[in-house]
Amino acid sequence: MAFTIDGVEKRIGLALSGGGFRAAAFHLGVMQALQALGLLDKLDLISCVSGGSIAGGCLAANWGDPAALDRLDMYLRTKSIAVASVIGGVLDPFETRLDKLARTYDRDLFSGKRLSALRTGPRVYFNATNLATGNLFFFVAGGGRDEEMGEHELGTTGATDFPLSRAVAASSAFPPVFPPLRLDPDVYPPGAAVEYVTLTDGGVYDNMGINPLLRTTRNPLDYMIVSDGGKPFQIKDRPTESGAIVLKASLDIMMEQIRGLEFDRIEHRFLSAKGPKPLWFSIDSKEGEQQRGDASFASSIATDLAKLSEEELSVLTRHGAALLASRVDRYAPELGNIGP
């Protein structure tokens, strides 16, 4: 979806991080701001993780529909899938919790669509983590190109008929709440090298989804917008010695370190002229917040898949929109003059 600035063709990529329904609502605000700037329909690439895959998947499945963002807004206002999926999966011996998660996505968002249904929109990556190899595993569609799934080490295969709901479920299968998605060789032939592959939440590998945006040969971009609605690390006023909580705290620390390294990687790639111009912002940022306290309130909301309250949705969308607008105004004002 290239556009021109002063006669020069430009391309924009958007990364939508993980972080449950909280992140999805934050990204909704970002997409609403992009729409107001006339940039949403000019996106060339969208890379999604976990909660970001819910938002990105809804947009991609309804590409060209003026009501696409309204559909996502209504979904986040009315649905709470975590409880039904987890409890139902435990009690049902014939269907896993992940199967139920995919079924709820299909029922409420995707209506049986396959990856091939996204072909006319921008290129979209739904990122998961391959537990067999430790690599990023992607489902990719759109951009008028063939649908694929796979990773750099085992390889890729066609994914034309792969259900969109299962790609999003794999990307948002947060452990241990949801089990991984198993792909046998009849679905993913390269997986025969390791017997089969199991896919878990993409946030385990890269919670911000920036990797596809930095593959400059495969996905040439001039700008990359990184919307980080994940859970920023918070200082604990009462440290714990409990084993389970120590494990969770350790994982939070590792995720925060990865997050910091990813931001450094984005900046260094751009400064060395090996990557697109970055515009990034995190949910806890006060720089650009529209109302005082928005950053703190938005950051305090749980990163699960529970229905959001009216206040939570209002603040999250407002905050996402405000941060996007402030970054465009400060770092890429030329994008503010594109128009519809």
C-alpha positions in Angstrom: 0.0 0.0 0.0 2.8 2.4 -1.0 2.1 6.2 -1.1 4.3 9.1 -2.1 5.9 12.0 -0.2 7.3 14.7 -2.5 7.1 12.3 -5.4 9.1 9.5 -3.5 7.4 6.2 -2.8 7.1 5.3 0.9 6.0 2.3 2.8 4.8 1.9 6.5 4.9 -1.1 8.7 3.0 -1.5 12.0 3.9 -3.8 14.9 1.2 -4.6 17.4 2.5 -6.1 20.6 1.1 -8.7 22.9 -0.7 -7.9 26.2 -4.2 -9.5 26.1 -7.3 -7.4 25.5 -5.6 -4.5 27.1 -3.1 -4.4 24.3 -5.8 -5.0 21.7 -7.7 -1.9 23.0 -4.5 0.2 23.1 -3.8 -0.8 19.5 -7.4 0.0 18.5 -6.7 3.6 19.6 -3.5 3.6 17.5 -5.4 2.4 14.5 -8.2 4.9 15.0 -5.5 7.7 15.0 -3.9 6.2 11.9 -7.3 6.3 10.2 -7.8 9.9 11.2 -4.5 10.8 9.7 -5.4 8.9 6.5 -2.6 6.4 7.0 -4.5 3.2 8.1 -5.3 2.1 4.5 -1.8 2.9 3.5 -0.2 0.3 5.7 2.1 -2.0 3.8 2.8 -4.5 6.6 1.3 -5.4 9.9 3.1 -7.7 12.4 1.1 -9.0 15.3 1.7 -10.9 18.5 -0.9 -12.3 21.0 -3.3 -9.6 21.9 -2.0 -7.7 18.9 -3.0 -10.6 16.7 -6.6 -10.1 17.8 -6.5 -6.5 16.8 -4.6 -7.0 13.6 -6.6 -10.0 12.6 -9.9 -8.2 13.0 -8.6 -5.3 10.9 -7.2 -7.6 8.2 -10.3 -9.8 8.1 -12.4 -6.7 7.5 -10.0 -4.8 5.3 -11.8 -2.1 3.3 -14.8 -2.2 5.5 -15.4 1.3 7.1 -16.8 -0.5 10.2 -13.7 -2.7 10.8 -12.5 -0.8 13.8 -16.1 -0.6 15.2 -16.3 -4.4 15.1 -13.1 -4.6 17.2 -14.5 -2.0 19.6 -17.7 -4.0 20.1 -15.8 -7.2 20.5 -13.7 -5.8 23.3 -16.7 -4.3 25.0 -18.8 -7.4 25.1 -16.6 -10.6 25.0 -14.6 -12.4 27.8 -13.2 -15.5 26.4 -10.6 -16.6 29.0 -13.0 -18.1 31.5 -15.1 -20.0 29.0 -12.1 -21.3 27.1 -10.1 -22.4 30.2 -12.9 -24.0 32.1 -14.6 -25.5 29.1 -11.3 -27.0 27.9 -10.6 -28.6 31.3 -14.0 -30.3 31.4 -14.2 -31.3 27.8 -12.1 -34.4 27.0 -12.6 -34.0 23.2 -11.5 -30.4 22.7 -8.4 -28.7 24.1 -8.5 -25.2 25.7 -6.7 -23.9 22.6 -9.3 -25.5 20.3 -12.0 -23.7 22.3 -10.0 -20.4 22.1 -9.8 -20.8 18.3 -13.5 -21.6 18.1 -14.5 -18.4 20.0 -12.3 -16.3 17.7 -13.9 -17.9 14.7 -17.4 -17.4 16.0 -17.0 -13.8 17.2 -14.4 -12.4 14.8 -13.5 -14.4 11.7 -16.6 -16.3 10.5 -14.7 -19.3 9.1 -12.2 -17.2 7.1 -8.9 -18.7 6.0 -5.6 -16.9 5.5 -6.4 -16.6 1.8 -9.2 -14.2 2.7 -6.6 -11.6 3.6 -4.9 -11.5 0.2 -6.2 -8.1 -0.9 -5.1 -6.3 2.3 -1.6 -5.5 3.6 0.9 -8.2 4.3 0.1 -9.5 7.8 2.2 -11.7 10.1 0.7 -13.6 13.0 3.7 -14.5 15.1 4.0 -17.5 17.4 6.9 -19.3 19.1 8.1 -22.8 18.0 8.9 -24.7 21.2 10.7 -27.4 19.1 13.4 -25.0 17.8 13.1 -21.9 20.0 12.5 -19.8 16.8 9.8 -17.3 15.8 7.1 -19.1 13.8 4.9 -17.0 11.5 1.6 -17.3 9.6 1.7 -14.7 6.9 -0.9 -13.6 4.4 -2.0 -10.6 2.3 -0.2 -8.2 0.1 -1.4 -10.0 -3.0 1.2 -12.8 -2.3 1.0 -16.4 -1.4 0.1 -17.4 2.2 2.8 -19.1 4.1 3.6 -20.5 7.5 7.0 -21.5 9.0 10.3 -20.3 10.3 13.8 -19.6 9.1 15.4 -22.8 10.3 12.9 -25.5 9.4 11.5 -23.7 6.4 8.1 -22.6 5.2 5.1 -24.2 3.5 1.9 -23.0 1.9 -1.0 -22.0 4.2 -3.7 -20.9 1.9 -6.4 -22.9 3.7 -5.1 -22.5 7.2 -7.9 -21.1 9.5 -7.3 -17.5 10.5 -8.8 -18.3 13.9 -6.1 -21.0 14.6 -3.3 -18.7 13.5 -4.5 -16.0 16.0 -5.0 -18.7 18.7 -1.5 -20.0 18.3 -0.1 -16.4 18.5 -2.1 -15.7 21.7 -1.8 -19.1 23.4 -0.3 -17.7 26.6 1.3 -20.4 28.7 0.3 -22.1 31.0 -3.3 -20.9 30.5 -3.5 -22.3 27.0 -1.7 -25.4 25.7 0.5 -25.0 22.5 -0.9 -25.6 19.0 0.5 -28.9 17.6 1.2 -29.0 13.9 1.9 -32.5 12.5 3.8 -33.0 9.2 0.6 -33.4 7.2 -0.2 -29.7 8.0 3.4 -28.4 8.2 5.7 -30.8 6.3 9.0 -29.2 7.3 8.1 -30.1 10.9 8.9 -33.8 10.1 12.5 -32.9 10.8 11.6 -32.7 14.5 8.6 -35.1 14.3 6.1 -32.3 14.8 6.1 -28.7 16.1 4.2 -27.1 19.0 3.5 -23.4 18.9 2.9 -21.1 21.9 2.4 -17.4 22.4 4.5 -15.2 20.1 5.4 -13.0 23.1 7.7 -15.7 24.4 10.1 -15.0 21.5 9.3 -11.3 20.7 6.4 -9.6 22.4 6.6 -6.5 20.2 6.5 -8.3 16.9 9.3 -6.3 15.3 11.2 -9.0 13.6 9.2 -9.1 10.3 9.5 -5.3 10.1 13.3 -5.5 10.1 13.6 -8.1 7.3 14.4 -5.4 4.9 15.0 -7.6 1.9 11.7 -9.4 2.2 9.7 -6.5 3.6 11.2 -3.1 2.5 9.9 -0.3 4.7 10.6 3.4 5.2 8.7 3.8 8.5 8.0 1.3 11.3 5.4 2.1 14.0 5.8 0.0 17.1 2.7 0.0 19.4 3.8 -1.6 22.7 0.8 -2.4 24.9 2.6 -5.1 26.8 3.2 -5.2 30.5 6.0 -2.9 31.6 8.1 -4.1 34.5 7.0 -2.5 37.8 9.1 -2.1 40.9 7.8 -4.4 43.7 7.4 -2.6 47.0 7.2 -6.0 48.7 9.7 -8.5 47.2 8.7 -12.2 47.5 10.4 -15.4 48.4 7.6 -17.7 47.2 8.8 -20.2 44.6 6.0 -19.7 42.0 6.0 -16.0 42.3 9.8 -15.8 42.1 9.5 -17.7 38.8 6.9 -15.3 37.5 9.1 -12.3 38.6 12.1 -13.8 36.9 10.1 -14.2 33.6 9.0 -10.6 33.9 12.6 -9.4 34.3 13.7 -11.4 31.3 10.9 -10.0 29.2 11.8 -6.5 30.3 15.4 -7.1 29.3 14.3 -8.4 25.9 12.0 -5.4 25.4 14.9 -3.0 26.1 17.2 -4.9 23.7 14.6 -4.8 21.0 14.2 -1.0 21.3 18.0 -0.7 21.0 18.0 -3.0 18.0 15.4 -0.8 16.3 17.4 2.4 16.9 20.7 0.9 15.9 19.3 -0.5 12.6 17.9 2.9 11.7 21.1 4.9 12.6 23.2 2.5 10.5 20.8 2.9 7.6 19.8 -0.7 7.7 16.3 -0.3 8.9 13.2 1.9 8.6 12.6 5.1 10.6 11.1 4.0 13.9 8.2 5.6 15.8 7.7 3.6 19.0 5.8 4.1 22.2 4.9 2.0 25.2 1.7 2.0 27.2 3.4 3.4 30.3 4.7 6.5 28.4 3.5 9.8 29.8 5.1 11.7 26.9 2.1 12.7 24.7 -0.7 11.4 27.1 -3.9 13.3 26.5 -5.1 13.4 30.1 -2.9 13.3 33.1 -3.0 9.8 34.6 -3.8 8.0 31.4 -0.5 6.2 31.3 -0.6 5.0 34.9 -4.2 3.8 34.6 -3.7 2.1 31.3 -0.6 0.3 32.6 -2.5 -1.0 35.6 -5.1 -2.9 33.6 -4.6 -6.6 33.6 -3.2 -8.3 30.5 -5.7 -11.1 30.2 -8.6 -11.9 27.9 -11.4 -10.6 30.1 -14.0 -8.1 28.9 -12.9 -4.5 29.4 -15.0 -2.0 31.3 -16.2 1.2 29.6 -13.7 3.2 31.5 -10.8 0.9 30.7 -11.6 0.8 27.0 -12.1 4.6 26.8 -8.7 5.3 28.5 -6.8 2.6 26.5 -8.1 3.8 23.1 -7.6 7.5 24.0 -4.1 6.8 25.2 -3.0 4.8 22.2 -4.4 7.4 19.8 -2.6 10.2 21.7 0.8 8.5 21.8 0.6 7.7 18.1 -0.3 11.3 17.2 2.4 12.8 19.4 5.1 10.5 17.9 4.0 11.4 14.3 4.0 15.1 15.2 7.4 15.0 16.8 9.4 12.5 14.7 7.6 12.2 11.3 5.5 15.3 10.7 5.5 14.6 7.0 3.2 11.7 7.7 0.6 14.1 9.2 0.1 15.7 5.8 -0.8 12.7 3.8 -4.5 12.9 4.0 -7.1 10.4 2.8 
